[in-house]
Structure formats: structure tokens, C-alpha cells
């Protein structure tokens, strides 16, 4: 039996709907202050219909349009919450500039991106090793030249791998009592 459109959704229902793991939704909560699910006793999350629409919009911009976390944050700031809540719908207005232009804006005078929060997850990260894409060859060019040559899918895979590594580091740091945290790796 399907729920009414105005019913609250659990994190597992939203994760299944968006086809992302639950930890990705929790990660997005840490990056987007606009995501505010209702939390019941024990920390169980319940997403309102507006929360679900916002998550669909964020998912659309990250996965469908190739934006980074920082790019979606900028869209939320510049174009507003309602814009992102509706951007995923067919025929909806899309952002005024694309992710390629967004990347150019994020680059400093040195030509390197200052983005450190552009990690998000893709389904490939959970595929068995035999079904994962072949590793990319080690590039010999500058970061901005490499980014220009990479496809959106390659960027998504790279960002997914970086996210997974940072999550592993966080888990290891939490599991080792008294261990000093390692310095962050700047991709």
C-alpha cells in the first residue's frame, strides 16, 4: 500500500526512492542546513513532503546535472529553497549556469579548485569489484586540465571514491582510542 503524498517518510523509504544509501542522506544533512527532518525518540528521522522534494532536487542537481555539493549550496543560496524543491520535476526551470561554468567559478588564481566538500556517493561504489569501471590512468596534467578532460561520470566516480575514503578515515579515527587524527588529504 502506497502512502498518501502528504505522509511523512522514513529515511529508508526516501533512500529507496532516490536509489542512494541512507548514509548519503545523513551526509547531505551535514552539508545542507535546509534539510531538517523531524527526529523522534531514538533519533529516527521522518521526512516531510517538502524535505523529500528538497532531497529530490539535491539528488537531481548532483546526479542528473553533475553539480558538486558546493555548487548545489550556491544554487540554494542564490535561487532559493523553493527552486531546488521543484528543479527535479519535468519541465521545471533549471539553474542559470551549468556545472562546467560552476567549476570555473570555483577555481582560484592558481587554476586549482578550492573545493574540499565535493564528495557524494554513486551506485558504482557498491558494485562488486568485477563490475566496477576500470581505474583511470594516472594523469600527468594540471588539475584544471584533467577536470576539463574528464566526463561527468568520471568525476562522480572520483568524488565517490574520495567520499568513501574520508568516511573510512572517520570510522577508523573513531575506533582507535587516543589516536591523533591524520591530516586531511586534499584531492
C-alpha positions in Angstrom: 0.0 0.0 0.0 1.4 3.4 -1.0 1.4 6.3 1.4 -0.5 9.5 0.8 1.5 12.2 -0.9 1.5 14.3 2.3 2.6 11.5 4.6 5.9 11.6 6.4 8.6 9.2 5.0 11.3 7.3 6.9 14.9 7.5 5.8 14.8 4.0 4.3 11.8 5.0 2.2 13.5 8.1 0.9 16.8 6.3 0.3 14.9 3.6 -1.7 13.0 6.3 -3.7 16.2 8.2 -4.6 18.3 4.9 -5.0 21.0 6.1 -2.7 22.3 4.6 0.6 20.9 6.0 3.8 24.3 7.3 4.9 24.3 9.6 1.8 21.1 11.3 3.1 22.7 11.7 6.5 25.8 13.2 4.8 23.6 15.6 2.9 22.1 16.7 6.2 25.6 17.7 7.3 26.2 19.7 4.2 22.8 21.3 3.6 21.3 23.1 6.7 18.0 23.3 4.8 17.4 19.6 5.3 15.7 19.3 8.6 13.8 16.0 9.1 11.7 15.6 12.2 13.5 13.3 14.7 11.6 11.1 17.1 12.8 9.3 20.2 16.0 7.3 19.4 16.9 9.7 16.5 14.6 8.1 14.0 14.1 10.5 11.0 10.8 11.4 9.4 10.9 13.5 6.3 8.1 15.8 5.5 6.9 16.1 1.8 8.9 19.4 1.5 12.0 17.7 2.8 11.6 14.9 0.3 11.2 17.4 -2.6 14.3 19.2 -1.4 16.2 15.8 -1.4 14.9 15.0 -4.9 16.1 18.4 -6.1 19.6 18.0 -4.5 19.8 14.5 -6.0 18.8 15.8 -9.4 21.4 18.5 -9.3 24.2 16.2 -8.1 23.5 13.1 -10.1 21.5 14.4 -13.0 23.1 17.7 -13.7 26.7 17.0 -12.4 26.9 19.8 -9.8 29.1 19.5 -6.8 28.0 19.8 -3.2 29.3 23.4 -3.2 27.5 24.1 -6.4 24.2 23.0 -5.0 24.8 25.1 -1.9 25.4 28.1 -4.1 22.1 27.4 -6.0 20.3 27.1 -2.7 21.7 30.4 -1.6 21.2 32.3 -4.9 18.0 30.8 -6.2 16.3 29.7 -3.0 14.8 26.6 -1.4 11.6 26.5 -3.5 13.7 26.5 -6.7 15.6 23.4 -5.5 12.4 21.7 -4.3 11.0 21.9 -7.8 14.1 21.6 -10.1 13.7 17.8 -10.3 10.2 18.0 -11.8 9.8 17.5 -15.6 9.7 20.9 -17.3 11.0 22.8 -14.3 13.3 25.7 -14.6 16.9 24.7 -14.4 19.9 26.6 -12.9 21.1 29.6 -14.8 24.6 28.1 -15.4 25.8 24.6 -15.7 28.3 22.6 -13.6 31.2 23.3 -16.0 30.7 27.0 -15.5 30.3 26.5 -11.8 33.7 24.6 -11.7 35.4 27.6 -13.5 34.0 30.0 -10.8 35.3 27.8 -8.0 38.9 27.9 -9.3 41.3 30.4 -7.8 44.1 32.4 -9.5 46.3 29.3 -9.4 43.8 27.5 -11.6 43.2 24.8 -9.0 39.9 24.2 -7.4 39.5 25.2 -3.7 36.7 22.7 -3.3 37.1 20.2 -0.5 33.5 19.3 0.1 32.5 18.0 -3.3 32.1 14.4 -2.4 29.0 12.4 -2.9 28.1 8.8 -3.5 27.3 6.8 -6.6 25.9 3.3 -7.0 29.2 2.2 -8.6 30.9 2.4 -5.2 28.8 -0.6 -4.0 29.2 -2.8 -7.1 31.3 -5.9 -6.8 34.9 -5.4 -8.0 34.3 -7.3 -11.2 31.5 -4.9 -12.2 33.3 -1.6 -11.2 34.7 0.5 -14.0 38.4 0.2 -14.8 40.6 2.5 -12.9 41.6 5.7 -14.6 45.2 6.1 -15.7 47.3 8.4 -13.6 47.1 11.9 -15.2 50.2 14.0 -16.0 48.5 17.3 -16.5 47.3 20.1 -14.1 44.2 19.6 -12.1 42.1 22.0 -14.1 43.2 20.4 -17.4 42.4 17.0 -16.0 38.9 18.1 -14.9 38.3 19.5 -18.4 39.1 16.1 -19.9 37.0 14.0 -17.5 33.4 13.1 -18.2 30.7 13.8 -15.6 30.6 10.1 -14.8 34.4 10.0 -14.2 34.1 13.0 -11.8 31.2 11.3 -10.0 33.3 8.1 -9.6 36.3 10.0 -8.3 34.2 12.1 -5.9 32.5 8.9 -4.7 35.9 7.2 -4.0 37.1 10.3 -2.1 33.9 10.3 0.0 34.3 6.6 0.8 37.9 7.1 1.8 37.1 10.1 4.1 34.3 8.0 5.7 36.7 5.1 6.2 39.2 7.5 7.8 36.4 9.0 10.1 35.4 5.4 11.2 39.0 4.4 11.8 39.7 7.6 13.8 36.6 6.9 15.9 37.5 3.3 16.5 41.1 3.9 17.7 41.1 5.4 21.2 43.5 8.2 21.7 44.7 8.2 18.1 45.6 11.6 16.7 43.7 12.3 13.5 45.7 12.3 10.4 45.9 15.4 8.3 43.2 15.6 5.6 44.1 14.6 2.1 43.5 17.5 -0.3 42.4 16.0 -3.7 
